[in-house]
């Protein structure tokens, strides 16, 4: 059984969509279950000022994607990197053991988006945007 919080985030997911000019994009998938998540972040002054997700997967995958975006919004990059797989599941008041991989994907997608942001920022700085 799913918690009320999981059902709420599945039925009314927050921050669904895509950020066209995202500062970082992270996509992860699980080939075993077929879930696929993409997280987009917009960063200003080292703070995640906007975050969106697109998820193809089960209800738990959608709920964890929604929850991780709420957890990361307004946090610094360093704070967001500390969000773990367990944190996501705990915030949703638990997930069935067979669905724990969904919280793994959500946290991993967030971390992948932050890694992408850091590569873009560190590798080519602000000049990167002009080239795109």
C-alpha positions as CSV (number, residue, x, y, z in Angstrom):
1,X,0.0,0.0,0.0
2,X,1.1,3.5,-0.7
3,X,1.0,6.3,1.9
4,X,-1.5,9.2,1.5
5,X,1.5,11.4,0.7
6,X,2.6,9.2,-2.2
7,X,-1.0,9.2,-3.6
8,X,-1.2,12.9,-3.3
9,X,2.0,13.5,-5.2
10,X,1.0,11.0,-7.8
11,X,-2.5,12.5,-8.2
12,X,-1.3,16.1,-8.1
13,X,2.3,16.1,-9.1
14,X,4.2,19.4,-8.5
15,X,6.7,21.0,-10.9
16,X,5.8,18.9,-14.0
17,X,7.3,20.1,-17.3
18,X,10.4,21.2,-18.9
19,X,12.7,24.2,-18.6
20,X,13.7,25.2,-22.1
21,X,16.8,27.1,-21.1
22,X,17.7,24.9,-18.2
23,X,21.1,25.4,-16.5
24,X,21.3,21.6,-15.8
25,X,19.5,18.5,-17.1
26,X,19.7,15.0,-15.6
27,X,18.1,11.9,-17.1
28,X,18.2,8.5,-15.5
29,X,16.4,5.3,-16.2
30,X,15.9,1.8,-14.9
31,X,15.9,-0.7,-17.7
32,X,14.4,-3.4,-15.5
33,X,11.2,-1.6,-14.7
34,X,11.2,0.9,-17.6
35,X,11.0,4.1,-15.5
36,X,12.7,7.1,-17.1
37,X,13.1,10.5,-15.3
38,X,14.4,13.8,-16.5
39,X,15.0,16.7,-14.1
40,X,15.6,20.3,-15.3
41,X,17.1,23.0,-13.0
42,X,17.5,26.7,-13.2
43,X,20.1,28.1,-10.9
44,X,20.7,31.7,-9.8
45,X,23.3,32.7,-7.3
46,X,24.0,29.1,-6.5
47,X,20.3,28.5,-5.6
48,X,17.9,26.3,-7.4
49,X,15.3,28.9,-8.4
50,X,13.2,26.6,-10.7
51,X,13.0,22.9,-11.1
52,X,10.8,20.7,-13.3
53,X,10.5,17.0,-14.2
54,X,9.2,14.7,-16.8
55,X,8.8,11.1,-15.8
56,X,7.7,8.0,-17.7
57,X,6.9,5.4,-15.2
58,X,4.7,4.1,-12.4
59,X,2.8,6.1,-9.8
60,X,5.7,5.8,-7.3
61,X,8.1,7.2,-10.0
62,X,5.9,10.2,-10.5
63,X,5.4,10.8,-6.8
64,X,9.2,10.6,-6.1
65,X,9.9,12.9,-9.0
66,X,7.4,15.4,-7.6
67,X,8.7,15.1,-4.1
68,X,12.4,15.6,-5.0
69,X,11.6,18.8,-6.9
70,X,9.8,20.2,-3.8
71,X,12.7,19.2,-1.6
72,X,15.3,20.8,-3.9
73,X,13.5,24.1,-4.7
74,X,15.1,27.1,-3.1
75,X,18.1,25.1,-1.8
76,X,21.7,25.8,-2.7
77,X,23.5,23.4,-5.0
78,X,25.4,21.9,-2.0
79,X,22.2,21.4,0.0
80,X,20.4,19.8,-2.9
81,X,23.3,17.4,-3.4
82,X,22.7,16.2,0.1
83,X,19.2,14.9,-0.7
84,X,19.5,11.2,-0.7
85,X,17.4,8.3,-1.9
86,X,16.3,7.6,1.7
87,X,15.3,11.3,2.2
88,X,12.9,11.1,-0.7
89,X,11.3,7.9,0.5
90,X,11.1,9.3,4.1
91,X,9.4,12.5,2.9
92,X,6.8,10.4,1.2
93,X,6.2,8.5,4.4
94,X,7.7,5.4,2.9
95,X,7.4,3.3,-0.2
96,X,6.8,-0.4,-0.6
97,X,10.1,-2.3,-0.8
98,X,9.5,-3.2,-4.5
99,X,9.2,0.5,-5.3
100,X,12.2,1.8,-3.4
101,X,14.1,1.9,-6.7
102,X,11.9,4.9,-7.7
103,X,13.3,7.0,-4.9
104,X,16.7,6.0,-6.2
105,X,15.9,7.3,-9.6
106,X,14.5,10.6,-8.3
107,X,17.6,11.5,-6.2
108,X,19.9,10.2,-9.0
109,X,18.2,12.4,-11.6
110,X,18.5,15.5,-9.3
111,X,22.2,14.7,-8.8
112,X,22.7,14.2,-12.6
113,X,21.1,17.6,-13.3
114,X,23.4,19.3,-10.7
115,X,26.4,17.5,-12.3
116,X,25.4,18.8,-15.7
117,X,25.0,22.3,-14.3
118,X,28.5,22.1,-12.7
119,X,30.0,20.9,-16.0
120,X,28.4,23.6,-18.0
121,X,29.4,26.3,-15.5
122,X,32.9,25.0,-14.8
123,X,33.7,23.9,-18.3
124,X,32.7,26.9,-20.2
125,X,31.2,29.4,-17.8
126,X,28.7,32.0,-18.9
127,X,30.0,31.9,-22.5
128,X,28.3,28.5,-23.0
129,X,24.9,30.1,-23.2
130,X,25.9,32.4,-26.1
131,X,27.1,29.3,-28.1
132,X,23.9,27.3,-27.7
